């Protein structure tokens, strides 16, 4: 399962679909984008199931209810889905690039909701299917911006709202792993890529490629 309509998530979905015998559950925020997912080229033995998982940072309770409904609908409409092997939590935002003194509390709340609380809800609601896998994995797309140790090196481009939210996500992942010994948890810093987030920042190397090379294929 991967959140997959744009950026890195879309590239991951497209790459995984080229592999044999893969069923990708592609989570998007709106059904209007289903066609873009189902049109992705795929191996003859692989397929993608698009699901709409809207998330409102201002209404966490309703968002969790949305996630619960999606999982129930998935299980009833696709009885062949008896378990999930891998969850890739890659949805995120970074739309505030102000200094600490100029960052609003509302911006921090929004980033925390989407970048750390949303992965929490995603794990909670998918765990009943994930735990049935023989090799369950929960992958969190993190960032060097969430590293406390790296703050001196990232403070020129990483915002406090984004960094705090990714640090919280990193803690969440470690806590999930500590409580579930049968689950492999992985935090990935994907490096610089041509996503809308990196495009907003003046920190991308000149040779940044939009392609997923072998080292990034999960």
C-alpha positions, -999 to 999 in steps of 0.1 A, spaced: 0 0 0 14 34 -10 1 69 -11 6 74 -47 -9 102 -69 21 126 -70 58 129 -64 77 100 -49 46 80 -41 36 80 -77 71 70 -89 71 41 -63 37 29 -75 48 30 -111 81 12 -104 64 -15 -82 38 -22 -109 65 -32 -133 73 -62 -111 55 -95 -114 27 -106 -90 23 -73 -72 -10 -58 -60 -6 -22 -52 -32 -4 -31 -28 32 -43 -42 57 -18 -52 91 -30 -72 119 -15 -98 121 -42 -115 96 -65 -110 120 -94 -74 109 -96 -82 71 -99 -78 71 -137 -42 84 -135 -33 54 -114 -51 27 -133 -35 41 -165 0 34 -152 19 7 -172 21 -26 -153 33 -62 -155 7 -85 -168 5 -103 -134 3 -71 -114 -24 -45 -108 -33 -14 -88 -64 -9 -66 -70 29 -61 -87 40 -29 -96 74 -17 -83 83 17 -91 120 24 -73 135 53 -83 169 69 -56 183 92 -83 204 109 -106 174 116 -85 144 128 -115 124 141 -133 125 108 -101 117 90 -96 86 111 -132 76 104 -124 80 67 -95 56 70 -116 31 88 -142 32 61 -117 27 34 -102 -4 50 -137 -19 56 -147 -12 20 -114 -26 7 -119 -59 26 -155 -63 15 -150 -53 -22 -117 -72 -27 -120 -105 -7 -88 -116 -24 -69 -91 -2 -64 -113 28 -33 -94 41 -10 -65 33 28 -71 32 41 -35 30 28 -1 40 46 29 26 36 60 45 49 87 21 22 114 21 33 147 35 34 185 32 59 213 36 43 246 29 58 268 56 94 279 52 95 307 78 120 312 106 112 299 140 101 334 152 78 338 122 63 303 121 27 302 132 14 276 156 -13 267 131 14 258 105 31 235 131 -2 218 139 -10 212 102 24 197 95 22 175 126 -13 163 116 -3 153 81 34 142 86 31 124 119 -5 118 130 -16 106 96 10 78 96 -1 69 131 -37 65 119 -26 47 88 -7 21 109 -35 17 134 -62 11 107 -40 -12 85 -25 -33 113 -52 -59 112 -42 -67 76 -5 -60 80 -2 -84 110 -14 -113 88 16 -110 65 44 -135 69 69 -106 66 51 -74 74 69 -41 68 59 -5 76 80 21 58 80 58 67 93 82 42 113 104 66 138 132 59 171 144 71 152 175 82 137 154 110 172 146 125 180 166 156 217 159 151 216 174 116 200 207 125 232 227 120 234 214 85 197 216 75 186 248 92 193 268 60 165 251 42 144 230 66 115 247 83 107 242 120 72 230 112 84 203 88 114 193 109 93 189 141 68 168 122 93 145 107 111 141 140 78 131 156 73 106 127 107 91 134 98 86 170 65 70 161 83 45 138 107 35 165 79 31 190 59 10 166 89 -13 161 95 -15 198 59 -27 204 57 -52 175 87 -76 173 73 -94 142 71 -61 122 100 -46 103 99 -8 105 120 13 81 126 50 80 139 62 46 154 95 37 150 94 -1 174 121 -8 167 150 -32 142 145 -59 121 166 -83 90 166 -61 70 197 -55 85 199 -20 121 200 -31 112 223 -60 103 249 -34 137 248 -18 170 262 -30 189 231 -19 188 206 -48 220 194 -65 223 202 -102 223 166 -112 190 157 -94 171 131 -114 134 126 -115 139 89 -121 139 61 -94 172 44 -98 180 10 -84 192 23 -51 158 38 -44 137 9 -54 121 -5 -22 
